[in-house]
Every structure is written in C-alpha cells, then in structure tokens.
Amino acid sequence: APLVVTELMVYMASLMGPFALLHYLDYAKFSWRVRGITRKTIQAALMRKFLNYDAQTRANLNHGALIMSITRDAVNIIDFGYMNIFALAQAVGSIVWMLIYQFISALIFQKPLNYTVILPMLFYPGVFALFIKLRQQTTTSALKDLFKAQDKFVAKVDTIVQNYPLIIDYNARSLFVSKYED
C-alpha cells in the first residue's frame, strides 16, 4: 500500500508541476518585454537603413511605404511571426504532456493504453498543418491585397500632406478630398 501512495503522489506531482511552471511563465512573460524589444530593434534597423541611403534613393523612396514598414510590417512580423514560436511551443508542450499523462496513467493503474485518445493527439497536428498549407496561398493573397490598399491609402495621404501649400495656393481642397475618397 505505501508503494501505491508514493506512485499516486508522483502522479499528482507530474500533473501539478507543469501547471505551476506555466503559471509562473505566464506571469513572468510581461517583465521580459520580448515583444517590445524585438519590435523596437526591427524598427530601429529599418530607420537606420533609411538614414544610410544616399540622397537620390531617399528622394525616390515612397514615404508611405517607409512609414507602413516601420509601423505596420515590423509589428506584424513580431506579433504574427516571431511571437507565434512561443504559442507553437506551448501547443506542442501541451500535446507532449497529454501523451505523458496517458502513458503514466496506464502504468500506474495497470491498464492498457487507450489508442482512441492517443491517435488524435498524434495526427491532429499533421492534419492542421496540411490545412494551413492548403490555405496559405489564399491567406497570403488576401493579406497582400489588404497591405497594398493600406499602402495606397498612406501614399495618398502623404502626397496631400507634402503638397499642402500647392493645394491651398490653387484652391484645390475639394479636388484632393475627392481623390482621397476614391
């Protein structure tokens, strides 16, 4: 009987340990500032690159594209790219812990493995990856269209702001407002 109590204590510790670790990591992640520091580094690198262009390249550069790359694209790279590594690691960790739980509980309770529980855990990630791969072209196309529309919008605003003195001098406010609305 003491062996069974010890096995159950180990079993409970193996169940509670990961929750304590995940709780600590969820609490501590806000003090690590990974997202902010990484975003700031990418934005500074883009600005540094712009400032090292020669005068002709800077003059020919679309200011709206530069603004969007620093404000939108750098944030998207971090939020939807780099930070998803951590979400992926958490999902894989959850699957691994569920598999460990199945094997440990089968050993402790001396029952056969329940393959109807294990097989979905092994095959679901593959099916999901296949779905994402099949959907990737459609998603990428939709995002490109969205980003092109945003870039075009910012370019229009940039043109209006840069040409403000001419717009005022030629009393063309309504013309540019109508161009902006198109």
N, C-alpha and C positions, 0 to 999 in steps of 0.2 A: 504493500500500500504506500509506503514512503516514496518508492520509485515513481508511482503514478502521480503523486502530488508534485514531485520535482519536475516531471515531464510536463504537467499542466502549467506549472509556474514558468518554465522555459517557453512554452507555447504562448502564454499570455504576454510574456515579455517580448516575444517576437512579433506579436500583434500590436502592442502598445509602443514599442520602440520607434518604429517608423513614423507614427503619428506625432510623437514628441519631437522628433527630428524635423518633420515637415512644419510643425507649428513654429519651431524656432526659426527655420529658414524663411517662412512667410513673414515673420515679424522682423527679422534682420535684413531682409532684402531692401527695405526702404532706407536703411542707413548706408547701404553700399553704393547707391547712386550710379549704378552701371549704365542705365538708360541715358541719364543726363550727361554723364561724362563722355560716353561714346558719341552721342549726338553732337555735343559741343566740339569734339575732336574732328568729326567729319565736316561740320560747318566751317570750322577754322581752316581746315585744309582746302576747302573749296574757295574760301575768301583769299587765302594765301596764294592759291593758283591764279585767281583773277588778278590780284595785285602784281603778280610777276609777269603778266602778259605785256607785250610791247604796246605802244600807243595805238598803232593801227589795228591790232587784234581787239583791243578794248573798245575802240570806236565802232568796229563792225559787229561786236557782240550784242545779242538781243538781251537787253537788261531784264526783261520779264523772265526769260529762261534762267538767268542767273539767280534772280530772286526766288523763283519757284524751286530751283535745285537746292538752294540753301534752306528755304522754309518748309517745302513740302517733301521733296525727294529724300533729303537727309533724314527727316523724321520717319518717313515710310520705310527706309532701309533698316532703321533701328527697330521700329515697332513691329513691322511685319516680316522682317528678315532675321536679324541678329537675336532679338529677344525671343523669337519662337524656338530657338535652340533650347532654351530653358523649359518652355512648355512641352517640347518634344521629350526632353529628358525626364520630365515629371510623368508624362504618359507612359513612357517605356518603363520607368521605375514602378509605376502602379501595376502594370501587367506582370512585371517580374515578381513583385511582392504577392500578387494574387496566385501566381504559379507556385511560388514557395509555400504559400499557405495551403494550397491543395496537396502538395507533396508531404508537408509536415503533418497535416491533419490526417492523411491516410496512414502515415507511420504511427502516429500517437494512438489513434483509435483502431488501428489494425484492420482497416477496411480497404477494399480495392479502390484504385484511382477512378474518379468519375470523369471519363473522357468527354462526356457531353458538356462539361464545364470547361475543360482544358482546351479542346479543339477550337472553339470560337475565339478564345484568347490568343491562340497562335495564328489563326487565319484572318481575323478581322483586320489587323494592321495591313496585311498584304492586299486585301480587297479594298480597303480605304485608299491605299497608295495607288492602286490601279485606277480607282475613280478619280482621284486628283490628277493623275497623269492624263486621263482621257478628257478631263475638263480644263486642263491647263491652257490650251490654245484659246478657248472661248473666254476664259477669265482674263488672260493676257491681252487679248484684243479689246475687250471692254475697258480694261484699265488704261490701255494706250489711247483709246478714244476719249476717255474722261480727261486724261492728262493733257492731250492735245487741245481739248476745249478750254481747259483751265489756262494753258499757256497762251492760247489765242486771246482769251479774256484779259489776262495780265498784260499782254503786249499792247492791246488797245488802250488800256488804262495808262500804261507807260507812255505811249505816243501822245495821248491827250495831256498828260502832266508835263512832258518835255516841250510840247508845242503850245502851252497855255498862253504865253504872250502873243503869239501869232493869232490864236483863236480869238482872243479878246480884241486885238487890233482890227481884225477883219469881221468882227461881229458874227462869228460862225459858231456860236454856242449851240444853237439848235441843230445845225448840221452834224456836229460831233456827237451830240446826245443821240441823234437818230442812228449814226454809225455805231455808237456804243450799244444801242438796243438791238441791232441786227445780229 
